[in-house]
């Protein structure tokens, strides 16, 4: 597969690629195979990673603001402390991903799969989680101010420290069950 950056230059990608701290702003890596890639603290602001395979990648501390991850597979990826403000994660797979302490404000997670993901301490202010699957996820201490939750699956999810109540979730049309953890 040939992958080109915005200048039309061909970029070779391989599994396990190391690009720690690299400046990759605006790069187009559509359908790229970046499984296990080391992108620790990389700057991918405004990049297009639609349909990319980033399973197990290290994106911790990375600048991913306004990056497009539509349909991307980030299962098991480490995005702890990353900036994902205004990122587009429509139909993305983030099963078991670590998003702890990440800034996810204003991000779009339409129909995204975040089951078993760790979002503890993340900022989800004004985030759109419409019909997202957050079942069995850890959202303890998350700021959900003005988050859009209609159809969001919060079954068996830890919502301790969020201030969310069953009544508030019902008002938003979110789904939860008897295993969803709320503040006492």
N, C-alpha and C positions, 0 to 999 in steps of 0.2 A: 504494500500500500504506500502511495506517495502522499505525504502531508506537506502542505505549503503554508508558510506564514503570510501575513498580509502583504508582504512585498513580492510574493510569488516564488520565494526561495524554497526549495525542497528541504524538508527536515526529516531525518531518519529517526524513527522511534523504535525502541526495543523494550521488552518487559524489564522492569527493574532499573530503568533509566535514572541517573542521578543528576538533578538540576537544582541542588540546594541553593536558595537565595537568588536564583536566576531571574532576570527581568524579561518576562514573556508577555508583557502587556499587549492585548489585542490579538494574540496568536490564534490561528484557526487550527484546531486539532479534532475536527469532526471525525467520528468513528475511530479515533486513535486507540491503539492497544498500549495502555500505560499501567498495566497491572503491576503493583508493587513499586511504582516509581517513587523516587525520593524528591519531593517538591517542597521540602521544609522551608518555610519563609519565602517562597518564590512569589513574585509579583505577576499574577495572571489577570489583573484587572481588565475587564472588558473582553476577555478571551471567549472563544466559542469551543466548548468541549461537548457539544451535543453528540449523543450516542457513543461517547468515548467509554472505554473500559478502564476504570480506575480502581478496580477491586484491590483492597489492601494497600493503596497508595498512602504515602505520608504527605499530607497537605497541612500539617499543623503550623499555625502561625502565618499561613499564606494570605496574601491579599487577593481575594476572589470576588471583590465587589464588582457588581454588574456583569459577572461571568455567566454564560449560558451553559447549563448542564442538562438541557432537555433530553430525556430518555437515557441519560448517562447511568452507568453502574458504578456506584461508589460504595458498594457493600464492603463492610469491614475496614473502610478507609479511616484514617486519623485526620480529622479536621478540627482538632481541639485548638481553641484560641484563634481560629481563622476569622477573617473578615469576609462575610458573605452578604453585606448590605446590598440590597437591590438585585441579588442574584436570581436567576431563573432556573428553578429545579423542577419544572413541570414533568410529570411522569418519570422522575428519577428514582433510582433504587439506592437506598441508604441503609439497608438492613444491617444492623449491628455496627453501624458507623459510630465513631466517637466525635461528637460535636460539642463537647463540654466547653464552656466558657467562650463559645463562638458568638460573633455578632451576626445574627440572622435577621436583623430588623429590616422591614420592608421587602424581604425575600418572598418569592412565590414558590410554594410547594404543592401546587394543584396535583392531586392524585399521586403524590410521591409516596413511596414506601419507606417509612422510617421505623418499622417494627424492630424492637429490641435495640434501638439506637440510644446512646447516652447523650442527652442534651442538658445535663445538670449544669446550672449556672449560666446557661446561654441567654442571650437577649433575643426574644421573639416579639418585640414590640412591633405592632402594625404588620406582622407577618401573615401572609395568606396561606392557610393550611386547608383550604377547601377540599374535602373528600380525601385527605391524606390518611395514611395508615400509621398511627403512632402506638399501636398495640404493644404492650409489654415494654414500652420505652421508659427511660428515666428522665423525667422533666422536673425533678426536684430543684426548687429554688429558681425556676425559670420565670422571667418577666413576660407574661402573656398579655400585657396591656394592649387593648385594641386589636388583638389577633383575630383573624377571621376563621371561625371553626366549623361552619356548617358541613355536616356529613363526615367530620373528622372522627376516626376510630381511635378512642382512648381507652379501649378495653385493657384491663390489667396494667394500666399505666400509673407510674408514681407521680402524682401531682402535689406532693407535700411541699409546703413553702411557696406555693404559687398564688395562694389566696383564692383559687378557683373552688367553686361549690357545685354540687350536683344541679342546683337550681340555675346557676349561671350557664352551665353546659347545656342544660335542657333548653334554655332561652335561645342559645346560639344554634341549636340543632346538632350538637356534637353527640356522638355515641359513646357510652361507657357502660360498665357492668359492675357487679358486686365486688370485683377484684381491683377496681380502680381505687388508688389510694389518695385520699383527701386529707387536709389538716384536721386534727381532732377538734 
